[in-house]
Amino acid sequence: MEIIALQIVIGYIIDLMMGDPPRIPHPVVFIGRGIACLERAARKWFNKPAGLKVAGVGIALIITAGSYATTALILWAAWQVHYYLFLMAGTWLISTTIATRGLADAALEIRRVLASGDLALARQRVGWIVGRDTGTMSGNDVVRATVETVAENLNDAVVAPLFYACIGGPALAMAYRAVNTLDSMMGYKNEKYLHLGWASARLDDIAGYIPARLTGLLLLMVAWLSNRDWRRALAVWRRDAALHSSPNSGIPESVMAGALGIRLGGRNVYGGVVTFRAYMGDQVEQFRPDHITRSVDMLYEAAAAAVISFTALLLIVQTFYPGFSR
């Protein structure tokens, strides 16, 4: 098996088995620290919109290129020592760009707490994975926020890193993870980040464009294979996805909503300000904690389908073009 395909498969298995071990340094932590450091420097030197926009472009380029270069350097050094060290390093690096296990565990913990009747703790737990205010959420709001996060992060933290690993190995997967981290830290349309974070937000939209559409197709495929309502999921995708404020997030959210027979979107509160997100899907079923479990099932199924289909396609392409992704 070609080395990148092998690294992807083993890296995915490592993520399923271990998630993100708290005692092992995670590359995203270092990426986040780099972003925070550059943001402080930018705000020290620039205070006008034009200057902040230029600084934002610089931060996005430095973090993305730096993540790619650092990963490539680690792999090059490992290759100089031994082939198997190179194989293991690349495998571990790919595993750190994927968050299937961590996302599933967080969602299922919210489901467990909510099912136990502890709404206050469920609000706290969901606040760990969403950016919105959670203090006044109802049980239905907690379920909706969790399912939306599972759907969106299926693309951001699973399918997209696997896609970029296939076409460019661990270094490109890490560069994508840097782009996604930039967006999660700076890509907000509020007063603080409107100018400094615009480049990070646009770069994330561009990087996630193809993976988001692949995520939609993967969700449709697993809905069909698992006897879920894939026709309704497809209809909701076509009808509702473009209504989302993000050019990418609406796709996995709308397909997930259609497959589960629920309606996502609606009223959210950010920093005390009430906003409204376009509805995704139809309320065929009332929200239940079980919908979180079902969304996690689709997460695991779509992730496995992504690994199988991406690596199979990679091997087929490399049969005819041996130099691809080397």
N, C-alpha and C positions, 0 to 999 in steps of 0.2 A: 504494500500500500504506500502511495506517495506520502512523503513526510508531513506535509501540511494537513492532508486529510487525516492522517493518524493523530497528529497533535490536536486537531479539532475534536475528534471522537473521544480521545482519552481526556482532554481538557473538559469536555462536557460531562463525562462520567465523574471526574474529580469534583466538579461543581455540584453535581447531584449528591455525591457522597458527603462532602465536607462543607459546602456553602462557602462562607467567608470566615475562616477560623479567626477569632479575635486576637490571638497572640501572634499571628503571622502578619508582618507589615503588608499592607495592601497598596498597590500602585495608585489607586484612585485617591487615597489619603494624601500621598505626596503631590499628586496633580492638584488637589484642592488647596493644599498649602501654597503651592506656586501661584495659583490664581489669586488667593487672598493677598499674598505678598505684592504681586503686580498691581492689584487693585489699590492697595494702600499707596503705592508709589504714584500711580496715576492721579489719585485724588489729591496728592500732595503738590503735584506739579501743574495740574489742569483743573480749572473750575468753570470754564465756559463750554457750552454745548459742542462747538466745533472741535475743541481740543479733546474733550472726553470721547467724542466719536472716533477721532484718530487714535487715541490711546486704546479704545476698545478693539479696534482692528489689530493694533500691535499685540495686545494681550492674547487675542484669539490665535494669531499667527505663531507667537512665541510658544504658547502652551501646546498647540497642536503639533507644530514642527518639533518642539523639544521632546514631546512624548514619543513621537515616531523615532527620532534620532537616538534617544536614550535606549529604547527597546532594541533597535537595530544594533547598537553598540554592545549591549548585553549579549545578544545572540552571536554577534561576531566573536566576542571574547570566549564564549562557551564553545564555539566551533573550533577555535584555536587549541582548546584543551582536549576535547574529545567529542566525537559524533554523538554519543549518548548523553553527554551533558547538554549539548545543543538541543537534542530532542526533548529532554526533560525541562530545560529552561523555557523553550517555546510552548510546551504543553502547559506548564504552570502559568505562564503569562496569558495564554488564551483563556485559561480557566478563570483568571481574575477579571476578565472583561465580561464574563457571563454571570448573571445573577438569578438563575432559575430557582435554585434552592432557597436563597435568601428571600426572594419575593414571595414564594409559596409559603414559607414558614411564617413570615410576617402577616400575610393575609389569613392564614389558618388560625393564628393566635388571636387575631381580632374576631374571627368567627367563634372561636371557643369562648372567649370572654363575653361576647354578645349573647351567645346561646345560654350562658350561665345566668344572665339577667343583670350583669354589672355594666350598665350603660356608661357610667362615669369612667370606668377603666377602659371600656371599648373606645370612648371618645379620645382618651389619652393615647391609646395604642394607634388609632388611625391617624392621630396627629403626628406620629413618627414617620409616616410614609406619604403624607399629602401636605401641600403648602397652604391649604385653606384653614380658616378658623374652625375648630371642632367643638368648642365649649358648649354650644347650644344645639348640637346635632341630635336629631331623633335616631331611633334604631334604623329606620329606613335610610336616613341620610348616611349612616355609617356603612351600611351594606352597599349603597350606591357608590360612595367614595372609594371603597375598597375594590369593588369590581372595576371601576374606571381606572384605578391605578394598576391593577393586574393587566388589564387590556393594553393600556398605554405602554407599560414597561415590558410587556412581551416583545414589543418592537424595540424599544430603546435599550433594554438590558439583556436581550436574548437574540432575537433574529438579526438585528443590525450588526452586533459584534461578530456573529457567526458569518454573516454575509461578507463583511470586510476581511475576516480571517481567510475566507476562501479565495478572495481575489488578491490579497496582499500579505497573507501570513500574520503572525503575531504583532508585528510593528504597525500595520495598518489597522488592525483591530484595536490596538491601544490608542492610536491616533483618534479613531472614532470615539472611544470611551472618553478621551480628553474633550472632544467637541461636546459630547453629551453632558459632561461635568460642567463645562463652561456655561452651557445653557441652564443647567439646574441651579447654578450659583448666581448667574448674572443676567439671564435671559428674561427679565421681567419688564413688563410695560408699565412700570410705576415711576414715580418721580426720581427715585434713587438710581435706577438702572436704565431709564429710557434712552440715554445717550451712550453711556459707557457699555451697556450690555447689548446694544442693537446688533453688533457684528456677531456676537456669540449666538444670539437667537437666530439670525439669518443663516449662519453656517450650519447650525443644527437642523434647520428646515431643509437645507440642501442635502446634507449628509443622510438624513433620514427619509428622503423622498422615495427612493426605490425600495429600501427595506420595509417601509410602512405598507406599501402595496403588496409586497411579497407576504407580509404578515397577514393581510386580509385574505389572500389566497390560501395560505396555510390554515387559517381558522375555518374557512369554508370547507377545505378538504377534510379536516378532522371532524367538522360538524356532519358532513356527509358520511364519513366512515363510522361515526359513533351514533348514527340514527337521530341526530339532532335536526332541527328545522333549518337546513342549509338554504332552502329557497327563501324563507323569510329573512335569513341573515343577508343574503345577496340583495334582496329588495331593499332592506334597510340601508345597506351600504350605498346603493345607488341613490336612494332618496335623501339620506341624512348626513352622510360623511362630510359633504362640502359645506354644511352649515356650521361645522366646528370652527373655532377661531384659529386652530392650527391646521396647516395643510396636510399634516400626517396623522395626528392623534385621532382624528375623527374616523379613520378607517378601522383600526382594531376595535375602537369603542363601539362603533355602529354594528360591526359584524358580531361582536360578543353580545351586544344587546339583542340583536335579532335572533341569535342562536339560543339564548336563554329565555327569550320571551319577556324581557323587562325593558323599562325605559330609563335610560341614563340621561345625564344632563339636568339642567334646572337651576335652582337658586343655590348660590355659593356665597360665602363671606370671606373676604381677604383683608386682613388688617382692619376689621370693623366695617369695611365697605361692602355692601351687598351687590353682587353681580349676577347675571343670568347667562347660563350656557345653553345653547340650543339643545333641544331634546334629541336623543338618539334612540330610536326604537319605539315600540308600542307596549303599553302596560298590559300584556296578556296575563301575566302573573304578578301578584303582590310580592314586594320584597320580603325575603326570608334569609336568615343566616346561611341556609343551604345554598343560596345563590353564590355565596363566596366560595364554597367548596366546589361548586360546579365550574366556576370561572378558573379556579386553580387546576381542576382536571383538564380544562381546555388549554391552560398554560403549559402543562407538562406534555400533553399530546402534540400541541403545535411545536414546542421546542424539539421534541424527538423527531417530528416530521421534518423540521428545518435541518437538523443534523444529517438525517438520512438522505434527504433530497439534495442538499447542498454538496455534501461530500461525494455522492454518486455522480452528480453533474460535474464536479471538479475532476473526478477520475476519468469520466468520459471525455471531457475537453482535453485533458492531458494525454489521453491516448492518441489524439490527433495532433495536438500541439504540445509536445513534451516540455517546452520552456515556459508554459503558462504558470504564473504566480511563483516562479523561482526567484 
